[in-house]
Amino acid sequence: MNRHELQQLKMAWLAAEETGDNQAQLAILRDHPEAQDALIDFIAAYHITAPGGQEESSLLPLTQRAAATALNRVFGSEEQLEVATLRELRTKKGLNMVQAARGLRLGVDVWKKFEEGLIDLASLSERQVQRLASFFQVNAAQFGSLLTNSQPAFTLNRRQTAGAAQESQQAPQKQSFAEAIEKSNMSPADKKEWLG
């Protein structure tokens, strides 16, 4: 079942919900067994996020983000990203560098290399890219594009000589994801989880 057909089923279920037609809701589930798992997730998210007398303005920001995430997962999102780099994406998600690294079970040094564009996209497996992308709730292509756009932030040290400053402004060499993990101080279990 394609995404458009699933969206149509969700909308039909919502219409039946609004009219109170339980038989139509059951018929939708019964007549489309291939979509039952997705529909059940949708129905659960609908009931969880339905207002239960609590004013939305009193929701904690964390709860609002969780609700938005649930709706995004249920309905999917084709929206364009409003960010250009991984650093901007992390910031938009309200995470600092340590939180992002911990959430991904990566070393902060490895995540910093991602944000600086020092990890070669070609060195990542499809599974690894998908895991990184799903953490930030973007698709794999979007994550790859953000990694490609990420560049190291150049800083100037005013105490350096002109020659040393010129050398330090040369673009750092990219490395493979496996090499970055091997050089990291991550736990052996986390290294194995990413490289295994």
C-alpha positions as CSV (number, residue, x, y, z in Angstrom):
1,M,0.0,0.0,0.0
2,N,1.4,3.4,-0.9
3,R,1.5,6.4,1.2
4,H,-1.3,8.2,-0.6
5,E,-3.7,5.2,-0.1
6,L,-2.8,5.0,3.6
7,Q,-3.5,8.8,4.0
8,Q,-6.9,8.2,2.3
9,L,-7.7,5.5,4.8
10,K,-6.7,7.7,7.8
11,M,-8.9,10.5,6.5
12,A,-11.8,8.0,6.1
13,W,-11.3,6.8,9.6
14,L,-11.3,10.4,10.9
15,A,-14.5,11.2,9.0
16,A,-16.2,8.1,10.6
17,E,-14.9,9.2,14.0
18,E,-16.4,12.6,13.6
19,T,-19.8,11.2,12.7
20,G,-19.6,8.5,15.4
21,D,-19.9,5.7,12.8
22,N,-18.1,2.8,14.6
23,Q,-19.2,0.3,12.0
24,A,-17.4,2.3,9.2
25,Q,-14.3,2.5,11.4
26,L,-14.3,-1.3,11.9
27,A,-14.9,-1.9,8.2
28,I,-11.9,0.2,7.3
29,L,-9.7,-1.9,9.6
30,R,-11.3,-5.2,8.4
31,D,-11.2,-4.4,4.7
32,H,-7.5,-3.3,4.6
33,P,-5.5,-6.0,6.5
34,E,-2.2,-4.8,4.9
35,A,-2.7,-1.4,6.5
36,Q,-3.9,-2.5,9.9
37,D,-0.5,-2.0,11.7
38,A,-0.2,1.6,10.4
39,L,-3.9,2.3,11.1
40,I,-3.7,1.0,14.6
41,D,-0.7,3.2,15.3
42,F,-2.6,6.1,13.8
43,I,-5.7,5.4,16.0
44,A,-3.6,5.1,19.1
45,A,-1.8,8.4,18.3
46,Y,-5.2,10.1,17.6
47,H,-6.5,9.0,21.0
48,I,-3.4,9.9,22.9
49,T,-3.2,13.4,21.4
50,A,-6.9,14.1,21.6
51,P,-7.6,16.9,24.0
52,G,-8.8,15.5,27.3
53,G,-10.0,18.7,29.0
54,Q,-6.4,19.9,29.5
55,E,-5.6,23.2,27.8
56,E,-2.9,22.9,25.2
57,S,-1.1,26.0,26.5
58,S,-0.5,24.2,29.7
59,L,1.4,21.4,28.1
60,L,5.1,21.2,28.8
61,P,7.4,21.9,25.8
62,L,8.6,18.3,26.0
63,T,5.0,17.0,25.8
64,Q,4.3,19.3,22.8
65,R,7.4,18.0,21.0
66,A,6.4,14.4,21.8
67,A,2.9,15.1,20.4
68,A,4.3,16.7,17.3
69,T,6.7,13.8,16.8
70,A,3.8,11.3,17.2
71,L,1.7,13.2,14.6
72,N,4.6,13.5,12.3
73,R,5.3,9.7,12.5
74,V,1.6,8.9,11.9
75,F,1.0,11.3,9.1
76,G,4.5,11.4,7.7
77,S,6.1,14.6,6.5
78,E,7.1,15.7,3.0
79,E,8.0,19.2,4.3
80,Q,11.3,20.7,3.3
81,L,13.8,21.3,6.0
82,E,14.4,24.8,7.2
83,V,18.0,24.0,8.1
84,A,21.1,23.6,6.0
85,T,23.6,21.9,8.3
86,L,23.6,19.2,11.0
87,R,24.5,21.8,13.6
88,E,21.4,23.8,12.6
89,L,19.3,20.6,12.7
90,R,20.5,19.7,16.2
91,T,19.9,23.3,17.4
92,K,16.4,23.3,15.9
93,K,15.6,20.0,17.8
94,G,16.6,21.7,21.0
95,L,19.6,19.5,21.7
96,N,23.1,20.5,22.7
97,M,26.0,18.5,21.3
98,V,26.3,16.2,24.3
99,Q,22.6,15.3,24.2
100,A,22.7,14.5,20.5
101,A,25.8,12.3,21.0
102,R,24.2,10.5,24.0
103,G,21.0,10.0,22.2
104,L,22.8,8.4,19.2
105,R,25.2,6.5,21.5
106,L,28.1,8.2,19.8
107,G,31.1,9.9,21.3
108,V,30.8,13.7,21.4
109,D,34.0,13.8,19.3
110,V,32.4,11.7,16.6
111,W,29.2,13.8,16.6
112,K,31.4,16.9,16.4
113,K,33.0,15.5,13.3
114,F,29.6,15.0,11.7
115,E,28.6,18.6,12.4
116,E,31.9,19.8,10.9
117,G,31.4,17.7,7.8
118,L,34.5,15.7,8.5
119,I,32.8,12.3,8.2
120,D,32.7,11.0,4.6
121,L,29.0,10.3,3.7
122,A,30.1,7.4,1.4
123,S,31.6,5.6,4.4
124,L,28.2,5.2,6.1
125,S,26.1,2.2,5.4
126,E,22.4,2.6,4.6
127,R,21.5,1.3,8.0
128,Q,23.8,3.8,9.7
129,V,22.4,6.7,7.8
130,Q,18.9,5.6,8.5
131,R,19.6,5.3,12.2
132,L,21.1,8.8,12.3
133,A,18.3,10.3,10.3
134,S,15.5,8.7,12.3
135,F,17.0,10.1,15.5
136,F,16.5,13.6,14.1
137,Q,13.2,12.6,12.4
138,V,14.4,13.3,8.9
139,N,14.8,10.9,6.0
140,A,18.1,9.5,5.0
141,A,18.4,11.7,1.9
142,Q,17.9,14.8,4.0
143,F,20.4,13.7,6.6
144,G,23.0,13.0,3.8
145,S,22.3,16.4,2.3
146,L,22.8,18.1,5.7
147,L,26.1,16.2,6.2
148,T,27.3,17.3,2.8
149,N,26.4,20.9,3.6
150,S,28.1,20.9,7.0
151,Q,31.5,22.6,7.1
152,P,34.0,23.1,9.8
153,A,33.8,26.4,11.6
154,F,37.0,28.4,11.1
155,T,38.2,30.3,14.0
156,L,41.0,32.8,14.1
157,N,43.7,32.8,16.8
158,R,45.0,36.3,16.8
159,R,48.2,35.2,18.5
160,Q,49.2,33.0,15.7
161,T,51.8,34.0,13.1
162,A,50.5,34.6,9.6
163,G,52.0,31.3,8.4
164,A,50.5,29.3,11.2
165,A,47.1,30.9,10.7
166,Q,47.3,30.1,7.0
167,E,48.2,26.4,7.8
168,S,45.4,26.1,10.3
169,Q,42.8,27.4,7.9
170,Q,43.4,24.6,5.4
171,A,40.4,22.3,5.3
172,P,40.8,19.3,7.6
173,Q,40.8,15.9,6.0
174,K,37.6,13.9,6.0
175,Q,37.6,10.4,7.5
176,S,35.5,7.4,7.4
177,F,32.8,6.8,10.0
178,A,34.5,3.6,11.1
179,E,37.8,5.4,11.5
180,A,36.2,8.1,13.6
181,I,34.6,5.5,15.9
182,E,37.8,3.5,16.3
183,K,39.6,6.7,17.4
184,S,36.8,7.7,19.7
185,N,36.7,7.0,23.5
186,M,33.3,5.4,23.1
187,S,32.5,2.2,25.0
188,P,33.3,-1.0,23.3
189,A,29.6,-1.9,23.3
190,D,28.6,1.3,21.5
191,K,31.4,0.9,19.0
192,K,30.3,-2.7,18.3
193,E,26.7,-1.5,18.0
194,W,27.6,1.0,15.3
195,L,30.2,-1.1,13.5
196,G,28.7,-4.5,13.9
